[in-house]
Amino acid sequence: MAKTKIKELVAEELAEFLEKNGYELYNVEFIKEGKDWFLRVFIDRAEDASGMVIGTDDCEKVSRYLSARMDELDPIEQNYYLEVSSPGIDRALIKESDYTRFAGRYVDVTLYQGMNGRKTLFGKLAGIKDGSLVITDEKENRIEIPMEKVAKARLAITSFI
């Protein structure tokens, strides 16, 4: 089964279970590292329970459910390791909804090509406007970056000092 189909299948199989338990699917990866395959599932609290942190018990609960479903369906030909975890405090912003959800938080942004002599930027996330990532830097300058130039945006662990 193709990687994309596996990701879609995992999302479908988890949707109802996650909703019932107050979680949401953050991301799914099916990747080969060395000789081993990994099915990585990242879960988060549902947006309305954002004050709660995902713990090992949460990951174990989802892992047991998904493992049983995948054993039942058996859609993946090769052997793989299943990993369920939180996206972490320095999570990548993947979906447009992530940029809305985390507006007001500080972000580290990496660009494909330098902009004004810089390939990395740090600032307070304002969101996405007209296809551009909008942040405010440490000097209160508003910076708009076309999304096609953004290689990666992550929540920052530090803030302006």
LONU-629661 format. One record per residue (C-alpha): y, z, x; residue in one letter; chain; residue number from 1. Coordinates in Angstrom, 3 decimals, always signed. Example, Ala and Ser with C-alpha at 12.3 -4.5 7.8 and 13.67 -1.06 7.14 Angstrom:
% residues 2
{y=-4.500 | z=+7.800 | x=+12.300 | res=A | chain=A | n=1}
{y=-1.060 | z=+7.140 | x=+13.670 | res=S | chain=A | n=2}
% end
This chain:
% residues 161
{y=+0.000 | z=+0.000 | x=+0.000 | res=M | chain=A | n=1}
{y=+3.467 | z=-0.893 | x=+1.309 | res=A | chain=A | n=2}
{y=+5.791 | z=+1.864 | x=+2.526 | res=K | chain=A | n=3}
{y=+8.280 | z=+1.204 | x=-0.260 | res=T | chain=A | n=4}
{y=+5.590 | z=+1.386 | x=-2.927 | res=K | chain=A | n=5}
{y=+4.323 | z=+4.691 | x=-1.502 | res=I | chain=A | n=6}
{y=+7.832 | z=+6.160 | x=-1.622 | res=K | chain=A | n=7}
{y=+8.248 | z=+4.983 | x=-5.217 | res=E | chain=A | n=8}
{y=+4.835 | z=+6.372 | x=-6.188 | res=L | chain=A | n=9}
{y=+5.618 | z=+9.769 | x=-4.656 | res=V | chain=A | n=10}
{y=+8.959 | z=+9.863 | x=-6.479 | res=A | chain=A | n=11}
{y=+7.251 | z=+9.005 | x=-9.785 | res=E | chain=A | n=12}
{y=+4.465 | z=+11.537 | x=-9.325 | res=E | chain=A | n=13}
{y=+6.867 | z=+14.326 | x=-8.414 | res=L | chain=A | n=14}
{y=+9.640 | z=+13.685 | x=-10.954 | res=A | chain=A | n=15}
{y=+8.402 | z=+15.818 | x=-13.845 | res=E | chain=A | n=16}
{y=+6.981 | z=+18.580 | x=-11.623 | res=F | chain=A | n=17}
{y=+10.219 | z=+18.918 | x=-9.658 | res=L | chain=A | n=18}
{y=+12.377 | z=+18.966 | x=-12.777 | res=E | chain=A | n=19}
{y=+10.218 | z=+21.661 | x=-14.417 | res=K | chain=A | n=20}
{y=+10.483 | z=+23.832 | x=-11.293 | res=N | chain=A | n=21}
{y=+14.225 | z=+23.460 | x=-10.649 | res=G | chain=A | n=22}
{y=+13.922 | z=+21.097 | x=-7.677 | res=Y | chain=A | n=23}
{y=+15.042 | z=+17.567 | x=-6.984 | res=E | chain=A | n=24}
{y=+13.721 | z=+14.936 | x=-4.634 | res=L | chain=A | n=25}
{y=+16.063 | z=+14.495 | x=-1.695 | res=Y | chain=A | n=26}
{y=+14.148 | z=+11.861 | x=+0.274 | res=N | chain=A | n=27}
{y=+10.695 | z=+10.464 | x=+1.052 | res=V | chain=A | n=28}
{y=+9.606 | z=+8.949 | x=+4.367 | res=E | chain=A | n=29}
{y=+6.298 | z=+7.317 | x=+5.211 | res=F | chain=A | n=30}
{y=+6.382 | z=+6.646 | x=+8.935 | res=I | chain=A | n=31}
{y=+4.129 | z=+6.162 | x=+11.911 | res=K | chain=A | n=32}
{y=+4.779 | z=+8.294 | x=+14.979 | res=E | chain=A | n=33}
{y=+2.523 | z=+7.474 | x=+17.883 | res=G | chain=A | n=34}
{y=-0.925 | z=+7.003 | x=+16.403 | res=K | chain=A | n=35}
{y=-0.317 | z=+9.271 | x=+13.397 | res=D | chain=A | n=36}
{y=+1.157 | z=+8.584 | x=+9.957 | res=W | chain=A | n=37}
{y=+3.390 | z=+11.105 | x=+8.193 | res=F | chain=A | n=38}
{y=+4.339 | z=+11.339 | x=+4.544 | res=L | chain=A | n=39}
{y=+7.468 | z=+13.485 | x=+4.609 | res=R | chain=A | n=40}
{y=+8.946 | z=+14.737 | x=+1.389 | res=V | chain=A | n=41}
{y=+12.292 | z=+16.497 | x=+1.380 | res=F | chain=A | n=42}
{y=+13.147 | z=+18.644 | x=-1.633 | res=I | chain=A | n=43}
{y=+16.285 | z=+20.447 | x=-2.656 | res=D | chain=A | n=44}
{y=+17.310 | z=+22.744 | x=-5.474 | res=R | chain=A | n=45}
{y=+18.460 | z=+20.945 | x=-8.576 | res=A | chain=A | n=46}
{y=+22.219 | z=+20.434 | x=-8.416 | res=E | chain=A | n=47}
{y=+22.876 | z=+23.129 | x=-11.001 | res=D | chain=A | n=48}
{y=+21.064 | z=+25.687 | x=-8.792 | res=A | chain=A | n=49}
{y=+22.805 | z=+24.699 | x=-5.549 | res=S | chain=A | n=50}
{y=+23.372 | z=+28.316 | x=-4.457 | res=G | chain=A | n=51}
{y=+19.638 | z=+28.789 | x=-3.951 | res=M | chain=A | n=52}
{y=+17.998 | z=+27.898 | x=-0.654 | res=V | chain=A | n=53}
{y=+14.661 | z=+26.084 | x=-0.404 | res=I | chain=A | n=54}
{y=+12.105 | z=+28.361 | x=+1.250 | res=G | chain=A | n=55}
{y=+8.583 | z=+27.998 | x=+2.578 | res=T | chain=A | n=56}
{y=+7.130 | z=+29.144 | x=-0.761 | res=D | chain=A | n=57}
{y=+8.958 | z=+26.297 | x=-2.497 | res=D | chain=A | n=58}
{y=+7.682 | z=+23.765 | x=+0.017 | res=C | chain=A | n=59}
{y=+4.138 | z=+25.086 | x=-0.274 | res=E | chain=A | n=60}
{y=+4.254 | z=+24.869 | x=-4.080 | res=K | chain=A | n=61}
{y=+5.360 | z=+21.233 | x=-3.990 | res=V | chain=A | n=62}
{y=+2.933 | z=+20.405 | x=-1.169 | res=S | chain=A | n=63}
{y=-0.067 | z=+21.774 | x=-3.104 | res=R | chain=A | n=64}
{y=+0.887 | z=+19.830 | x=-6.203 | res=Y | chain=A | n=65}
{y=+1.557 | z=+16.564 | x=-4.356 | res=L | chain=A | n=66}
{y=-1.533 | z=+16.898 | x=-2.169 | res=S | chain=A | n=67}
{y=-3.742 | z=+17.265 | x=-5.258 | res=A | chain=A | n=68}
{y=-2.068 | z=+14.261 | x=-6.956 | res=R | chain=A | n=69}
{y=-2.383 | z=+12.082 | x=-3.855 | res=M | chain=A | n=70}
{y=-6.058 | z=+13.059 | x=-3.449 | res=D | chain=A | n=71}
{y=-6.634 | z=+12.134 | x=-7.078 | res=E | chain=A | n=72}
{y=-4.823 | z=+8.786 | x=-6.875 | res=L | chain=A | n=73}
{y=-5.834 | z=+7.982 | x=-3.256 | res=D | chain=A | n=74}
{y=-3.176 | z=+5.243 | x=-2.819 | res=P | chain=A | n=75}
{y=-2.872 | z=+5.420 | x=+0.974 | res=I | chain=A | n=76}
{y=-5.573 | z=+3.733 | x=+3.041 | res=E | chain=A | n=77}
{y=-4.896 | z=+5.389 | x=+6.393 | res=Q | chain=A | n=78}
{y=-5.102 | z=+9.080 | x=+7.256 | res=N | chain=A | n=79}
{y=-1.727 | z=+10.824 | x=+7.172 | res=Y | chain=A | n=80}
{y=-0.120 | z=+14.226 | x=+7.402 | res=Y | chain=A | n=81}
{y=+1.804 | z=+15.494 | x=+4.387 | res=L | chain=A | n=82}
{y=+4.944 | z=+17.495 | x=+5.165 | res=E | chain=A | n=83}
{y=+7.226 | z=+18.996 | x=+2.533 | res=V | chain=A | n=84}
{y=+10.494 | z=+20.542 | x=+3.656 | res=S | chain=A | n=85}
{y=+14.145 | z=+21.148 | x=+2.932 | res=S | chain=A | n=86}
{y=+16.687 | z=+18.587 | x=+4.158 | res=P | chain=A | n=87}
{y=+18.300 | z=+21.403 | x=+6.178 | res=G | chain=A | n=88}
{y=+21.852 | z=+22.642 | x=+6.512 | res=I | chain=A | n=89}
{y=+22.857 | z=+19.590 | x=+8.550 | res=D | chain=A | n=90}
{y=+21.361 | z=+17.197 | x=+6.012 | res=R | chain=A | n=91}
{y=+22.112 | z=+13.508 | x=+6.093 | res=A | chain=A | n=92}
{y=+24.101 | z=+12.191 | x=+3.162 | res=L | chain=A | n=93}
{y=+21.921 | z=+9.431 | x=+1.786 | res=I | chain=A | n=94}
{y=+22.810 | z=+8.691 | x=-1.829 | res=K | chain=A | n=95}
{y=+26.259 | z=+8.199 | x=-3.271 | res=E | chain=A | n=96}
{y=+25.698 | z=+11.350 | x=-5.332 | res=S | chain=A | n=97}
{y=+25.362 | z=+13.321 | x=-2.069 | res=D | chain=A | n=98}
{y=+28.932 | z=+12.391 | x=-1.163 | res=Y | chain=A | n=99}
{y=+30.161 | z=+13.673 | x=-4.526 | res=T | chain=A | n=100}
{y=+28.018 | z=+16.805 | x=-4.472 | res=R | chain=A | n=101}
{y=+29.197 | z=+17.862 | x=-1.022 | res=F | chain=A | n=102}
{y=+32.872 | z=+16.907 | x=-1.340 | res=A | chain=A | n=103}
{y=+34.974 | z=+19.611 | x=+0.291 | res=G | chain=A | n=104}
{y=+32.375 | z=+20.305 | x=+2.986 | res=R | chain=A | n=105}
{y=+32.729 | z=+19.269 | x=+6.620 | res=Y | chain=A | n=106}
{y=+30.814 | z=+16.242 | x=+7.885 | res=V | chain=A | n=107}
{y=+29.903 | z=+14.558 | x=+11.146 | res=D | chain=A | n=108}
{y=+30.107 | z=+10.778 | x=+10.838 | res=V | chain=A | n=109}
{y=+28.592 | z=+8.269 | x=+13.269 | res=T | chain=A | n=110}
{y=+29.759 | z=+4.666 | x=+13.134 | res=L | chain=A | n=111}
{y=+27.924 | z=+1.486 | x=+14.083 | res=Y | chain=A | n=112}
{y=+31.009 | z=+0.368 | x=+16.032 | res=Q | chain=A | n=113}
{y=+33.957 | z=+2.331 | x=+17.306 | res=G | chain=A | n=114}
{y=+37.033 | z=+2.663 | x=+15.142 | res=M | chain=A | n=115}
{y=+40.334 | z=+3.449 | x=+16.883 | res=N | chain=A | n=116}
{y=+38.349 | z=+4.130 | x=+20.047 | res=G | chain=A | n=117}
{y=+35.944 | z=+6.597 | x=+18.397 | res=R | chain=A | n=118}
{y=+32.348 | z=+6.161 | x=+17.335 | res=K | chain=A | n=119}
{y=+31.974 | z=+9.689 | x=+15.935 | res=T | chain=A | n=120}
{y=+34.285 | z=+11.446 | x=+13.516 | res=L | chain=A | n=121}
{y=+34.473 | z=+14.954 | x=+12.081 | res=F | chain=A | n=122}
{y=+36.316 | z=+15.971 | x=+8.973 | res=G | chain=A | n=123}
{y=+36.376 | z=+17.363 | x=+5.489 | res=K | chain=A | n=124}
{y=+34.605 | z=+15.138 | x=+3.001 | res=L | chain=A | n=125}
{y=+36.711 | z=+13.875 | x=+0.122 | res=A | chain=A | n=126}
{y=+34.005 | z=+11.523 | x=-1.204 | res=G | chain=A | n=127}
{y=+33.618 | z=+7.784 | x=-1.605 | res=I | chain=A | n=128}
{y=+36.445 | z=+5.658 | x=-2.960 | res=K | chain=A | n=129}
{y=+36.283 | z=+1.891 | x=-3.449 | res=D | chain=A | n=130}
{y=+33.290 | z=+1.550 | x=-1.094 | res=G | chain=A | n=131}
{y=+34.813 | z=+3.670 | x=+1.674 | res=S | chain=A | n=132}
{y=+33.905 | z=+7.122 | x=+2.948 | res=L | chain=A | n=133}
{y=+37.006 | z=+9.303 | x=+2.806 | res=V | chain=A | n=134}
{y=+37.479 | z=+12.302 | x=+5.107 | res=I | chain=A | n=135}
{y=+40.398 | z=+14.418 | x=+6.299 | res=T | chain=A | n=136}
{y=+40.408 | z=+15.146 | x=+10.045 | res=D | chain=A | n=137}
{y=+41.550 | z=+18.302 | x=+11.854 | res=E | chain=A | n=138}
{y=+45.170 | z=+17.039 | x=+11.869 | res=K | chain=A | n=139}
{y=+45.096 | z=+16.514 | x=+8.071 | res=E | chain=A | n=140}
{y=+44.967 | z=+12.725 | x=+8.521 | res=N | chain=A | n=141}
{y=+43.180 | z=+10.919 | x=+5.685 | res=R | chain=A | n=142}
{y=+40.625 | z=+8.497 | x=+7.094 | res=I | chain=A | n=143}
{y=+38.915 | z=+5.800 | x=+5.012 | res=E | chain=A | n=144}
{y=+35.834 | z=+4.205 | x=+6.546 | res=I | chain=A | n=145}
{y=+34.094 | z=+1.238 | x=+4.901 | res=P | chain=A | n=146}
{y=+30.520 | z=+2.369 | x=+4.101 | res=M | chain=A | n=147}
{y=+29.030 | z=-0.649 | x=+5.888 | res=E | chain=A | n=148}
{y=+30.473 | z=+0.760 | x=+9.135 | res=K | chain=A | n=149}
{y=+28.861 | z=+4.204 | x=+8.629 | res=V | chain=A | n=150}
{y=+25.606 | z=+4.556 | x=+10.549 | res=A | chain=A | n=151}
{y=+25.078 | z=+8.183 | x=+9.535 | res=K | chain=A | n=152}
{y=+26.935 | z=+10.977 | x=+7.790 | res=A | chain=A | n=153}
{y=+25.642 | z=+14.554 | x=+7.980 | res=R | chain=A | n=154}
{y=+26.872 | z=+17.903 | x=+6.786 | res=L | chain=A | n=155}
{y=+28.440 | z=+19.644 | x=+9.760 | res=A | chain=A | n=156}
{y=+27.293 | z=+23.068 | x=+10.862 | res=I | chain=A | n=157}
{y=+30.750 | z=+23.963 | x=+12.208 | res=T | chain=A | n=158}
{y=+34.213 | z=+23.678 | x=+10.714 | res=S | chain=A | n=159}
{y=+37.760 | z=+23.372 | x=+12.031 | res=F | chain=A | n=160}
{y=+38.750 | z=+26.361 | x=+14.149 | res=I | chain=A | n=161}
% end
